[in-house]
C-alpha cells in the first residue's frame, strides 16, 4: 500500500455494523461527509424518506399470512381464505415487483445519500460511480439466500392454491368440502413453513449476536471511491470530457431505496450517463462482473458495453480477466430500470467465495489493501478510456 493512500486511516469507520435506521449509519454518513470536506471535496446531500425496516416488515408479513392460510383451510373461512391468499401474494409482489410501498411504509425516517461531482472542462458524458454505506441484517449469506428465494414461486403457487381450495370448499356439499379443506391445508402448510423461514432470515439478522461489520459489503467499495475522490480533487485524475459523479447511498440493503430515490428525484440529466456500481471490493481473489441485476421478482441485463469496458480495464491493470456471475441484487438495478446503462464490479474471496458476507465473517481481515489500491487503478483506467470515447 502506497504512503499516499487514505485506506488505513479511514477504513475502521467503515467496518462496524451500520444497518438501516441505526445511529451507526447516521454517524457513518456524517464521517464520510466530514472526510470529503477535509480533503477539499465539495459534497452534497440528497435527502429522501427511507423505510429502514423494509426487510423485517416483509418477513413478518410473510410469516403472518403464511400461518393464516392453514388456519383458514381448517377453520372453514370460505372466501376469506382466498382473501388471505391474495394478500399473502399481493404485498410481496407490490413491494418487490412493482416497488410500491405497503406494510414496509409503517415506519419511515429521513435519510441521506451523499453526492460528489467533478465537472469536466468539455463534458460529453457523465459517469456515476456508486457504493452503499449501509450494512446487511439478513441471517443467510448470498448463496444460502438464493437457494431460499428459488422456492418463492412454488410457495406463491401453493398459497394461491390453498386460498382457492378454501373458497371452493365453502360452495360444495360436506363430503367434498372436507376433502377440499384438507387439500387446502396440505397446500398451505409448505407456504407457512416458507413464510417462517423467510421471516427468520429477514428479521433474525437484526438481532444477530455476530452481525456483519460491512467491511467487505460495502465498506471497501466506499473506501475505494473515497480514494478516487481524493485523487480527483488533487488533480491526479483528470477527465476532459467526462463529468464524474460519486454516489454514496444508504438503503441498498433495504431494496435499493437510496439509489431508487436518487434516480427518481434527480430532475435533470443533461449528459448521456452510465453507472458503475461497486460491491464486495478488496478481497484477495479476482474481479467479478455480473450479467444481471434486480430484485427477487425483476431481473434486468447489465449493460454489455460497460461490462466489456470494465473487463478491458481489469485486464489492463491485472493481466487477468474478471469472472462473470449470473445475478446480483444491487444499486445498479435502480439505474437499469430507468434505461440508464449500468454494470457492477466486485471481487471474491479465494477461500470463502461469496459466503459469509452477512455475518461476522465480513470483517476487515477479509480485505486485501493491495487489491483496494489496485481497484482504484482499474477504475481510473476505465474512466480514462471512457473519456477518450473508447
C-alpha positions as CSV (number, residue, x, y, z in Angstrom):
1,X,0.0,0.0,0.0
2,X,1.5,3.3,-1.0
3,X,2.0,6.0,1.6
4,X,-0.4,8.4,-0.1
5,X,-3.4,6.1,0.3
6,X,-6.1,7.0,2.7
7,X,-7.4,3.5,3.2
8,X,-5.7,2.6,6.6
9,X,-6.8,5.9,8.2
10,X,-10.5,5.7,7.1
11,X,-11.4,2.0,6.9
12,X,-12.2,1.4,10.6
13,X,-15.2,3.7,10.5
14,X,-16.5,1.6,7.6
15,X,-16.0,-1.7,9.4
16,X,-18.8,-1.8,12.0
17,X,-22.4,-2.8,11.8
18,X,-24.5,0.1,10.4
19,X,-27.9,-1.3,9.5
20,X,-30.6,1.0,8.1
21,X,-32.3,3.0,10.7
22,X,-29.4,2.9,13.1
23,X,-27.4,5.7,14.7
24,X,-24.3,4.0,13.5
25,X,-25.4,4.5,9.9
26,X,-26.1,8.2,10.5
27,X,-22.7,8.6,12.1
28,X,-21.0,6.9,9.1
29,X,-22.8,9.2,6.7
30,X,-21.5,12.1,8.8
31,X,-18.0,10.8,8.9
32,X,-17.8,10.2,5.2
33,X,-19.1,13.8,4.6
34,X,-16.5,15.2,7.0
35,X,-13.7,13.2,5.4
36,X,-14.6,14.5,2.0
37,X,-14.8,18.1,3.3
38,X,-11.4,17.8,4.9
39,X,-10.0,16.7,1.6
40,X,-11.4,19.8,0.0
41,X,-14.0,17.9,-2.0
42,X,-17.5,19.5,-2.4
43,X,-20.2,17.1,-1.2
44,X,-24.0,17.5,-1.4
45,X,-26.7,15.6,0.5
46,X,-29.6,14.0,-1.3
47,X,-32.4,13.7,1.3
48,X,-35.3,11.2,1.0
49,X,-37.6,9.2,3.1
50,X,-36.3,5.7,4.0
51,X,-38.3,2.7,5.1
52,X,-35.5,1.3,7.2
53,X,-37.2,-1.9,8.2
54,X,-38.2,-3.0,4.7
55,X,-36.9,-6.5,5.0
56,X,-38.1,-7.0,8.6
57,X,-41.7,-5.9,7.8
58,X,-41.8,-8.1,4.7
59,X,-40.6,-11.1,6.7
60,X,-43.2,-10.5,9.4
61,X,-45.9,-10.2,6.8
62,X,-44.9,-13.4,5.0
63,X,-44.9,-15.3,8.3
64,X,-48.2,-13.9,9.5
65,X,-50.1,-14.6,6.2
66,X,-48.4,-17.9,5.8
67,X,-49.7,-19.0,9.2
68,X,-53.2,-17.7,8.5
69,X,-53.5,-19.9,5.4
70,X,-53.6,-23.3,7.2
71,X,-55.9,-21.8,9.8
72,X,-58.2,-20.6,7.1
73,X,-58.3,-24.0,5.4
74,X,-59.2,-26.0,8.6
75,X,-61.4,-23.2,10.0
76,X,-63.8,-23.1,7.1
77,X,-63.1,-19.4,6.3
78,X,-64.5,-19.7,2.8
79,X,-63.9,-16.6,0.7
80,X,-61.8,-15.1,3.5
81,X,-59.3,-17.8,2.8
82,X,-59.0,-16.6,-0.7
83,X,-58.6,-13.0,0.5
84,X,-55.7,-14.1,2.8
85,X,-54.0,-15.9,-0.1
86,X,-54.3,-12.8,-2.3
87,X,-52.9,-10.6,0.5
88,X,-50.1,-13.1,1.0
89,X,-49.2,-12.8,-2.7
90,X,-50.1,-9.2,-3.3
91,X,-48.0,-7.5,-0.7
92,X,-44.6,-9.1,-1.6
93,X,-45.5,-8.6,-5.3
94,X,-46.3,-4.9,-4.8
95,X,-43.1,-4.4,-2.8
96,X,-40.6,-6.4,-4.9
97,X,-42.1,-6.5,-8.4
98,X,-43.7,-3.1,-8.6
99,X,-41.6,-1.3,-5.9
100,X,-44.9,0.0,-4.3
101,X,-44.7,0.5,-0.5
102,X,-47.4,-1.3,1.5
103,X,-46.6,-2.7,5.0
104,X,-43.0,-1.6,4.8
105,X,-44.1,2.1,5.0
106,X,-45.3,1.6,8.5
107,X,-42.1,3.1,9.8
108,X,-40.3,5.8,7.8
109,X,-37.4,8.0,8.6
110,X,-35.4,10.8,6.9
111,X,-32.2,9.6,5.3
112,X,-29.4,11.0,3.1
113,X,-27.3,9.9,0.2
114,X,-24.0,11.8,-0.5
115,X,-23.2,13.1,-3.9
116,X,-19.7,14.3,-5.1
117,X,-19.3,15.9,-8.5
118,X,-16.2,16.6,-10.6
119,X,-17.2,18.6,-13.7
120,X,-15.2,18.2,-16.9
121,X,-14.0,21.2,-18.9
122,X,-15.7,20.0,-22.1
123,X,-18.3,17.4,-20.9
124,X,-19.8,15.0,-23.3
125,X,-21.0,12.3,-20.9
126,X,-21.5,11.6,-17.2
127,X,-20.0,8.6,-15.3
128,X,-21.6,7.7,-12.0
129,X,-19.7,5.5,-9.6
130,X,-21.8,4.1,-6.8
131,X,-21.3,2.3,-3.5
132,X,-23.5,1.9,-0.5
133,X,-22.9,2.9,3.1
134,X,-25.4,0.6,5.0
135,X,-24.6,-3.0,6.1
136,X,-26.7,-6.2,6.0
137,X,-29.0,-7.6,8.6
138,X,-30.1,-10.9,7.0
139,X,-29.0,-14.2,8.6
140,X,-28.3,-16.1,5.4
141,X,-25.5,-15.2,3.1
142,X,-25.9,-14.6,-0.6
143,X,-25.5,-18.2,-1.6
144,X,-27.9,-19.6,1.0
145,X,-30.5,-16.8,0.4
146,X,-30.6,-17.6,-3.3
147,X,-31.5,-21.2,-2.6
148,X,-34.4,-20.0,-0.4
149,X,-35.6,-17.5,-3.0
150,X,-35.8,-20.1,-5.6
151,X,-38.6,-21.7,-3.7
152,X,-40.6,-18.4,-3.7
153,X,-42.5,-19.0,-6.9
154,X,-43.5,-22.5,-5.7
155,X,-44.7,-21.1,-2.3
156,X,-46.7,-18.4,-4.1
157,X,-48.4,-21.0,-6.3
158,X,-49.2,-23.2,-3.2
159,X,-50.6,-20.1,-1.4
160,X,-53.0,-19.3,-4.3
161,X,-54.0,-23.0,-4.5
162,X,-54.7,-23.1,-0.8
163,X,-56.8,-20.0,-0.9
164,X,-58.7,-21.1,-3.9
165,X,-59.5,-24.6,-2.5
166,X,-60.6,-23.0,0.8
167,X,-63.0,-20.8,-1.1
168,X,-64.4,-23.7,-3.3
169,X,-64.8,-25.8,-0.2
170,X,-67.4,-23.3,1.1
171,X,-69.5,-23.9,-2.1
172,X,-69.8,-27.7,-2.3
173,X,-71.5,-30.3,-0.2
174,X,-70.0,-31.6,3.0
175,X,-68.1,-34.7,1.9
176,X,-66.4,-32.9,-0.9
177,X,-65.9,-29.8,1.2
178,X,-64.0,-31.8,3.8
179,X,-61.7,-33.3,1.2
180,X,-61.0,-29.9,-0.3
181,X,-60.3,-28.4,3.1
182,X,-57.6,-31.0,3.8
183,X,-56.2,-30.4,0.3
184,X,-56.0,-26.7,1.1
185,X,-54.3,-27.4,4.3
186,X,-51.7,-29.6,2.6
187,X,-51.0,-26.8,0.1
188,X,-50.9,-24.1,2.9
189,X,-48.6,-25.9,5.2
190,X,-45.4,-25.6,3.0
191,X,-46.4,-22.0,2.4
192,X,-46.5,-21.4,6.2
193,X,-43.1,-23.0,6.6
194,X,-41.6,-20.9,3.8
195,X,-43.0,-17.7,5.4
196,X,-41.5,-18.7,8.7
197,X,-38.1,-19.4,7.1
198,X,-38.2,-16.0,5.3
199,X,-39.1,-14.2,8.5
200,X,-36.3,-15.9,10.4
201,X,-33.8,-14.8,7.7
202,X,-35.1,-11.2,7.3
203,X,-36.0,-10.5,10.9
204,X,-33.5,-12.6,12.7
205,X,-30.5,-10.8,11.3
206,X,-31.4,-7.6,13.1
207,X,-30.9,-9.5,16.4
208,X,-27.8,-11.5,15.5
209,X,-25.1,-11.6,18.1
210,X,-22.5,-11.7,15.4
211,X,-23.7,-9.3,12.7
212,X,-21.8,-8.3,9.6
213,X,-19.4,-5.4,10.1
214,X,-19.9,-4.4,6.5
215,X,-16.2,-4.1,5.8
216,X,-16.5,-6.0,2.5
217,X,-20.2,-5.4,1.8
218,X,-19.8,-2.5,1.2
219,X,-17.2,-0.6,3.2
220,X,-14.3,-1.4,0.9
221,X,-16.1,-0.1,-2.1
222,X,-16.8,3.2,-0.2
223,X,-13.2,3.5,0.6
224,X,-12.2,2.9,-3.0
225,X,-14.5,5.7,-4.1
226,X,-13.1,8.0,-1.4
227,X,-9.6,7.4,-2.6
228,X,-10.8,8.1,-6.2
229,X,-12.3,11.3,-4.9
230,X,-9.1,12.3,-3.2
231,X,-7.1,11.8,-6.4
232,X,-9.7,13.7,-8.5
233,X,-9.7,16.6,-6.1
234,X,-5.9,16.8,-6.2
235,X,-5.8,16.7,-10.0
236,X,-4.2,13.2,-10.1
237,X,-7.1,12.0,-12.2
238,X,-8.0,14.5,-15.0
239,X,-11.0,13.9,-17.2
240,X,-11.6,16.3,-20.1
241,X,-15.0,15.1,-21.4
242,X,-16.5,13.1,-18.6
243,X,-18.4,14.6,-15.7
244,X,-17.6,12.3,-12.8
245,X,-20.2,11.7,-10.1
246,X,-19.5,9.7,-7.0
247,X,-22.7,8.5,-5.3
248,X,-22.7,7.1,-1.7
249,X,-26.1,5.6,-1.0
250,X,-28.0,4.3,2.1
251,X,-30.9,1.8,1.9
252,X,-29.2,-0.5,-0.6
253,X,-29.7,-3.5,1.7
254,X,-33.4,-2.5,2.0
255,X,-34.4,-2.8,-1.6
256,X,-32.0,-0.3,-3.1
257,X,-34.1,2.6,-1.7
258,X,-31.3,5.2,-1.7
259,X,-30.4,4.6,-5.4
260,X,-34.1,4.4,-6.4
261,X,-34.8,7.7,-4.7
262,X,-31.7,9.4,-6.3
263,X,-32.9,8.4,-9.8
264,X,-36.5,9.4,-9.0
265,X,-35.6,12.8,-7.6
266,X,-33.0,13.8,-10.0
267,X,-34.7,16.2,-12.4
268,X,-32.0,16.8,-15.0
269,X,-29.8,14.5,-17.0
270,X,-28.1,17.0,-19.3
271,X,-25.5,14.4,-20.5
272,X,-25.6,10.8,-21.5
273,X,-24.9,8.9,-18.3
274,X,-23.6,5.5,-17.4
275,X,-23.2,3.8,-14.0
276,X,-20.6,1.6,-12.4
277,X,-21.7,0.1,-9.1
278,X,-19.2,-1.3,-6.7
279,X,-19.9,-4.3,-4.5
280,X,-17.7,-6.5,-2.2
281,X,-14.5,-5.0,-3.3
282,X,-11.0,-5.5,-2.0
283,X,-11.0,-9.3,-1.5
284,X,-8.0,-11.4,-2.3
285,X,-9.5,-13.2,-5.3
286,X,-10.1,-12.0,-8.8
287,X,-12.7,-9.5,-10.0
288,X,-16.3,-10.2,-10.8
289,X,-18.8,-8.8,-13.3
290,X,-22.5,-9.6,-13.1
291,X,-24.7,-10.3,-16.1
292,X,-28.0,-9.4,-14.5
293,X,-29.2,-7.1,-11.7
294,X,-32.5,-7.0,-9.9
295,X,-34.9,-7.9,-7.2
296,X,-36.4,-11.3,-6.3
297,X,-39.1,-10.6,-8.9
298,X,-37.4,-8.5,-11.6
299,X,-34.1,-9.0,-13.3
300,X,-32.5,-6.8,-15.9
301,X,-29.4,-7.3,-18.0
302,X,-26.3,-5.3,-17.1
303,X,-25.1,-3.1,-20.0
304,X,-22.8,-5.3,-22.1
305,X,-20.7,-2.4,-23.4
306,X,-19.9,-1.3,-19.8
307,X,-19.1,-4.8,-18.8
308,X,-16.8,-5.0,-21.8
309,X,-15.1,-1.7,-20.9
310,X,-14.6,-2.8,-17.2
311,X,-13.3,-6.2,-18.4
312,X,-10.7,-4.4,-20.5
313,X,-9.7,-2.1,-17.6
314,X,-9.3,-5.0,-15.2
315,X,-7.2,-7.0,-17.7
316,X,-5.0,-4.0,-18.5
317,X,-4.2,-3.4,-14.8
318,X,-4.0,-7.0,-13.5
319,X,-3.3,-9.1,-16.6
320,X,-6.4,-11.3,-15.7
321,X,-9.9,-11.2,-17.0
322,X,-12.8,-10.9,-14.5
323,X,-15.1,-13.7,-13.9
324,X,-18.8,-13.5,-14.9
325,X,-21.5,-14.1,-12.4
326,X,-25.2,-14.6,-13.3
327,X,-27.1,-12.3,-10.9
328,X,-26.8,-9.7,-8.2
329,X,-29.2,-7.5,-6.2
330,X,-27.6,-4.1,-6.1
331,X,-28.0,-0.4,-6.6
332,X,-27.3,-0.9,-10.3
333,X,-30.9,-2.1,-10.8
334,X,-32.2,1.4,-9.9
335,X,-30.5,2.8,-12.9
336,X,-31.2,-0.1,-15.3
337,X,-34.9,0.2,-14.7
338,X,-34.7,3.8,-15.9
339,X,-32.9,2.8,-19.0
340,X,-29.5,4.1,-17.8
341,X,-26.6,1.8,-18.7
342,X,-25.2,0.2,-15.6
343,X,-22.8,-2.6,-14.6
344,X,-21.5,-3.9,-11.3
345,X,-17.9,-4.6,-10.4
346,X,-16.8,-6.7,-7.4
347,X,-14.3,-9.3,-6.2
348,X,-14.3,-12.7,-4.4
349,X,-12.5,-14.4,-1.6
350,X,-10.2,-17.3,-2.7
351,X,-11.4,-19.5,0.2
352,X,-14.9,-18.3,1.0
353,X,-16.1,-17.2,-2.4
354,X,-19.4,-15.3,-1.8
355,X,-20.1,-16.9,1.6
356,X,-20.2,-15.3,5.0
357,X,-20.9,-11.8,3.9
358,X,-24.0,-11.4,6.2
359,X,-22.1,-12.4,9.3
360,X,-19.0,-11.5,11.4
361,X,-17.0,-13.2,8.6
362,X,-17.4,-10.0,6.8
363,X,-14.6,-8.3,8.6
364,X,-11.5,-6.1,7.8
365,X,-9.4,-9.3,8.0
366,X,-11.1,-10.4,4.8
367,X,-9.7,-7.3,2.9
368,X,-6.5,-7.1,0.9
369,X,-5.3,-3.5,0.9
370,X,-3.3,-4.1,-2.2
371,X,-6.4,-5.1,-4.0
372,X,-8.2,-2.0,-2.9
373,X,-5.4,0.2,-4.3
374,X,-5.5,-1.9,-7.4
375,X,-9.2,-1.3,-7.7
376,X,-8.6,2.5,-7.8
377,X,-6.2,1.9,-10.7
378,X,-8.8,-0.2,-12.5
379,X,-11.5,2.5,-12.2
380,X,-9.0,5.2,-13.2
381,X,-8.1,3.2,-16.3
382,X,-11.8,2.7,-17.1
383,X,-12.6,6.4,-16.7
384,X,-9.7,7.4,-18.8
385,X,-10.8,5.1,-21.6
386,X,-14.3,6.4,-21.3
387,X,-13.0,9.9,-21.5
388,X,-11.3,9.1,-24.8
389,X,-14.5,7.7,-26.1
390,X,-13.4,4.1,-26.1
